[in-house]
Amino acid sequence: MDLLYVPILPAKQGEFAALSNLQPSYKSRIRPVFDVPNPGPGKPREMPMSRTAAKAGKAWGGKEAFLDITKWKSNARTESGIHVLEYSFAQFRAEGVQVHPVVGYDRWDDPEYSQALKNIAASHTVTPCIRLDRESLEDTYDLSYFSERMGAILVELEVEPKDCVVLVDLGDVSKASVPDVLGDAETAIDAVRSIGFETVVIAGSSMPATINLAVDEPDAVGCIPRIEMMAWKAIFEDRNDLKIVFGDYAVRNPDALDGVPAPHANAKIRYTISNQTFVVRGHSKKITRLAIQNTELACILVSSHHYMGPTFSWGDSQILQCSVGAVEMGSPTTWIAIDSNHHIQAVLTEVFEFQRRHIPGMPTSASSV
């Protein structure tokens, strides 16, 4: 069964709720990247990571995922002296999540980081995911140098390129155009394919860091283009290659600050539609409670032509319930779950339908394979 979608997600409660409420037939078509949260300086590490793994086990037990630690220094260790990637990997596996390590191309030169990855690869059957961030993509223009570095990683991990996944992470593309990102993505695909890699994920995010950058006025609506989706479609249309997989950051910006108090946070719903995100913005929670605002925003969304109906996803059913006042939904975590659940379901449908139009003989539904 071909992989359809790789969402890059913080390993947090809202994202876990979004995943656990996906329609069962769709769960096998995605492999999320879980990014382990950092509790912050001076705070215990092992207990929060164990709790995160336990929540992941309840939401995604028995299924595959990638595991990364971008919120940590590459040489970070727990209070027991274990590298945080090794510790988290063991905890997630113990909770039944079949995680595979993400290998940061730019972090590989840290000997403690690379040793942790070698330890994992030596003791488990894994499919590593080599992540090329935006700065690393510059190396793909120097194929000789890039091939040498990638080859060294493969040798050290004792894996073949066909047994790895490459994640081309374009990062924040909210201010970019499709042609801007296509050049880097195409060059990276050609570079990794020349080395023998098969599965390549093209990922990015068009969601701005703050809601006022998406819709500049309070109590207004607007659509923002999903550059990463349009770029992936252009690549797929040109190559018809099922091994070039779509990825994104769901409804979050890659560089959004984490755990920072936001006393003037706005109510908002981020609703994924074809090639765009429909944003329904409220105003500061200092003026009106989020729960009250969210009911009004849900009404606006449900009455719009963008709403896909309560049976489309769990998230859509929750939006309808909120719009009629059946439940009060004020927690931002709840709306991360709702928005992300709808987003994942919408992306799976959008990607599958696009592939089906270009490749004859595919099944008629992403959930029927």
C-alpha positions in Angstrom: 0.0 0.0 0.0 1.5 3.4 -1.0 2.1 6.1 1.5 -0.1 9.1 0.8 0.8 11.7 3.3 3.4 12.6 6.0 2.2 15.2 8.4 4.8 16.8 10.7 3.2 17.2 14.1 4.2 18.2 17.6 3.7 15.1 19.9 0.9 16.9 21.8 -2.6 16.2 23.0 -4.4 18.1 20.2 -2.5 16.3 17.5 -3.0 12.9 19.2 -6.8 13.5 19.4 -6.8 14.5 15.7 -5.1 11.2 14.8 -7.1 8.9 17.0 -10.4 10.3 15.6 -9.4 9.7 12.0 -11.6 7.3 10.1 -9.9 3.8 10.6 -9.5 3.1 6.9 -7.4 6.3 6.4 -4.9 5.7 9.2 -2.8 3.3 7.2 -2.2 5.9 4.4 -0.3 8.3 6.6 3.0 8.1 8.6 3.3 11.2 10.9 6.5 12.7 12.1 6.2 13.2 15.9 8.4 16.0 17.2 9.0 15.5 20.9 8.2 18.6 23.0 10.9 20.1 25.2 9.6 20.9 28.7 12.1 23.8 29.0 15.3 24.6 30.8 15.8 23.1 34.3 12.7 20.9 34.2 12.5 17.1 34.4 12.8 15.4 31.1 12.2 11.7 31.4 8.8 11.9 33.1 7.3 14.3 30.5 8.7 12.2 27.6 7.3 9.0 29.1 3.9 10.7 29.5 4.0 11.9 25.9 4.9 8.4 24.7 2.0 6.9 26.7 -0.4 9.4 25.0 1.0 8.5 21.6 0.5 4.8 22.4 -3.2 5.4 23.1 -3.6 7.5 19.9 -1.3 5.7 17.4 -0.4 2.3 19.0 0.3 -0.5 16.5 1.0 2.0 13.7 4.1 3.5 12.2 5.5 7.0 12.7 8.8 8.9 12.5 10.3 10.4 15.6 12.3 13.7 15.7 13.7 16.0 18.4 14.0 19.4 16.6 13.0 21.3 19.8 16.1 20.0 21.6 19.8 20.5 21.2 21.2 17.7 19.1 23.3 16.5 22.1 20.6 16.8 24.7 20.4 14.1 27.4 18.0 13.1 30.1 18.7 13.4 33.8 19.9 9.8 33.6 22.4 10.7 30.9 20.6 9.0 28.0 20.3 10.8 24.7 16.8 12.3 24.4 16.3 10.6 21.0 17.2 7.2 22.3 15.1 7.7 25.4 12.0 8.8 23.5 12.5 6.1 20.9 12.5 3.4 23.6 9.4 4.9 25.3 7.4 5.2 22.1 8.3 1.6 21.1 7.4 0.4 24.6 4.0 2.0 24.2 3.4 0.2 20.9 4.1 3.0 18.4 6.4 1.7 15.6 8.6 4.7 15.4 11.5 5.1 13.0 14.2 7.8 13.7 14.5 11.0 11.8 18.1 11.7 10.9 18.8 15.5 10.7 21.2 15.9 7.8 22.4 19.2 9.4 22.8 17.6 12.9 24.7 14.5 11.8 28.1 16.1 12.5 27.3 16.2 16.2 29.0 13.0 17.4 26.6 12.5 20.3 23.6 12.8 18.0 25.0 10.5 15.3 26.0 7.9 18.0 22.5 7.9 19.3 21.2 7.2 15.8 23.8 4.4 15.3 22.8 2.8 18.6 19.1 2.8 17.5 19.9 1.4 14.1 22.1 -1.3 15.5 19.5 -2.6 17.9 16.2 -2.2 16.0 14.8 -2.8 12.6 14.1 0.8 11.3 13.5 2.8 8.2 15.4 6.0 8.9 14.0 9.3 7.5 16.8 11.7 6.5 15.6 15.2 6.9 16.9 18.0 4.7 15.9 21.4 6.0 15.9 24.5 3.9 19.5 25.4 4.6 20.6 21.8 3.9 19.0 21.9 0.5 21.8 24.2 -0.7 24.0 21.2 -0.6 21.9 19.4 -3.2 23.2 21.9 -5.8 26.7 20.4 -5.2 26.0 16.8 -6.1 29.5 15.5 -5.4 29.6 17.0 -1.9 26.0 16.0 -1.1 26.5 12.4 -2.3 29.6 12.1 -0.2 27.8 13.3 3.0 24.7 11.1 2.4 26.9 8.1 1.6 28.7 8.6 4.9 25.4 8.6 6.8 24.2 5.5 5.1 27.5 3.7 5.8 27.4 4.7 9.5 23.8 3.5 9.9 24.4 0.4 7.8 21.4 0.9 5.6 20.7 1.0 1.9 19.1 4.1 0.3 16.1 2.1 -0.8 15.4 1.3 2.9 15.3 5.0 3.9 12.9 7.9 3.4 14.1 11.4 2.5 12.2 14.4 3.9 12.7 17.5 1.8 11.6 20.1 4.4 10.9 23.5 2.7 9.8 24.9 6.1 7.8 28.1 6.2 6.7 28.9 2.6 4.0 31.4 3.7 5.8 34.2 1.9 7.0 32.1 -1.1 5.5 31.5 -4.5 5.2 28.1 -6.1 8.1 28.7 -8.6 10.2 29.8 -5.6 10.0 26.4 -3.9 9.8 24.2 -7.1 13.5 24.8 -8.0 14.8 23.6 -4.6 12.3 20.7 -4.5 13.1 19.5 -8.0 16.8 19.8 -7.5 16.6 17.8 -4.2 14.5 15.1 -5.8 17.0 14.6 -8.6 19.9 14.6 -6.2 18.5 11.9 -3.8 17.3 9.8 -6.7 20.8 9.8 -8.3 22.1 8.3 -5.0 19.4 5.5 -5.0 16.7 6.8 -2.6 13.2 6.0 -3.7 10.6 7.5 -1.4 10.9 11.3 -1.1 8.6 13.5 1.0 8.1 17.1 -0.1 6.9 19.2 2.9 6.3 22.8 3.9 3.8 25.1 5.5 1.9 28.1 4.2 0.3 28.8 7.6 1.7 32.1 8.9 3.2 32.3 12.4 0.3 34.4 13.7 -3.4 34.7 12.7 -3.2 38.4 11.9 -0.7 37.5 9.1 -3.4 35.3 7.6 -6.4 37.6 8.1 -5.4 41.1 9.1 -8.7 42.3 10.5 -10.5 40.9 13.5 -13.9 39.3 12.9 -13.2 38.6 9.3 -12.6 35.7 7.0 -10.0 35.0 4.3 -8.3 32.3 2.3 -4.6 31.7 2.2 -2.9 29.6 -0.6 -1.3 26.3 0.3 2.0 26.7 -1.6 3.3 23.3 -0.5 0.3 21.5 -1.9 0.4 23.4 -5.3 4.1 22.7 -5.6 3.6 19.0 -4.9 0.9 18.8 -7.5 3.1 20.5 -10.1 5.8 17.9 -9.4 3.5 15.0 -9.4 1.8 16.2 -12.6 5.2 16.3 -14.3 6.5 12.9 -13.0 3.4 10.8 -12.1 5.6 9.3 -9.4 3.8 7.7 -6.4 7.0 7.6 -4.4 7.0 11.4 -4.2 4.9 11.9 -1.2 3.1 15.0 0.1 4.0 16.3 3.6 3.1 19.5 5.6 2.8 20.8 9.1 -0.9 20.4 9.3 -2.5 23.6 10.6 0.6 25.0 12.4 3.5 27.2 11.3 6.9 25.4 11.6 8.4 28.3 13.5 5.4 29.1 15.8 6.5 29.7 19.4 5.6 26.9 21.7 4.3 27.2 25.2 4.3 31.0 25.3 1.4 32.7 27.1 -0.9 34.6 24.6 -3.2 36.8 26.7 -4.7 38.4 23.5 -5.1 35.1 21.6 -7.8 35.3 18.9 -10.5 32.7 18.4 -10.0 31.1 15.0 -10.8 28.2 12.8 -8.4 27.0 10.1 -10.3 25.0 7.6 -8.5 23.2 4.8 -10.0 23.3 1.3 -8.6 22.5 -2.1 -5.2 24.4 -2.5 -6.2 26.8 0.3 -7.0 27.3 3.9 -10.2 29.1 4.8 -9.5 31.1 7.9 -12.4 32.3 10.1 -11.0 34.9 12.6 -12.5 36.2 15.8 -10.9 38.7 18.1 -9.0 38.9 21.4 -10.1 36.6 24.2 -9.7 39.6 26.5 -12.9 41.0 24.9 -15.0 37.9 24.5 -14.5 34.4 25.9 -13.1 32.0 23.3 -16.0 29.5 23.8 -18.6 32.2 22.9 -16.6 33.4 19.9 -16.0 29.8 18.6 -19.7 29.1 18.4 -20.2 32.2 16.2 -17.2 31.3 14.1 -18.5 27.7 13.6 -21.8 29.2 12.5 -20.0 31.3 9.9 -18.1 28.2 8.6 -21.0 25.9 8.5 -23.1 28.4 6.5 -20.3 28.9 4.1 -20.0 27.0 0.8 -16.6 25.7 2.0 -18.1 23.4 4.8 -17.9 19.8 3.7 -20.6 18.4 6.0 -20.6 16.6 9.4 -19.9 13.2 7.9 -16.7 14.3 6.2 -14.6 13.9 9.4 -14.8 13.8 13.1 -13.6 17.4 13.1 -16.4 18.5 10.8 -19.0 16.8 13.1 -17.5 18.7 16.1 -17.7 22.0 14.2 -21.4 21.4 13.5 -22.1 20.5 17.2 -20.3 23.7 18.2 -22.3 25.8 15.7 -25.6 24.8 17.2 -24.4 25.3 20.8 -24.6 21.6 21.6 -21.1 21.8 23.2 -19.0 24.6 24.4 -15.5 24.5 22.8 -13.1 27.2 24.1 -9.8 25.3 24.5 -7.2 26.0 21.9 -6.1 22.4 22.2 -9.6 21.2 21.3 -9.5 23.4 18.2 -6.0 22.1 17.2 -7.6 18.6 17.3 -10.6 19.6 15.3 -8.7 21.7 12.7 -6.0 19.0 12.4 -8.4 16.1 12.1 -10.3 17.9 9.3 -7.0 18.9 7.7 -5.6 15.4 7.6 -8.8 13.9 6.2 -9.0 16.7 3.6 -5.3 16.3 2.5 -5.7 12.5 2.1 -8.8 13.1 -0.1 -7.1 15.9 -2.1 -3.9 13.9 -2.7 -5.6 10.7 -3.6 -8.0 12.4 -6.0 -5.2 14.2 -7.7 -3.2 11.0 -8.1 -6.3 9.2 -9.4 -6.8 11.8 -12.2 -3.3 11.3 -13.4 -2.8 7.5 -13.0 -5.3 5.3 -14.7 -6.6 2.2 -12.8 -6.3 3.5 -9.3 -9.1 2.7 -6.8 -12.0 5.1 -6.6 -11.4 6.0 -2.9 -8.4 6.5 -0.7 -10.1 4.4 2.0 -10.9 1.5 -0.3 -7.3 0.3 -0.8 
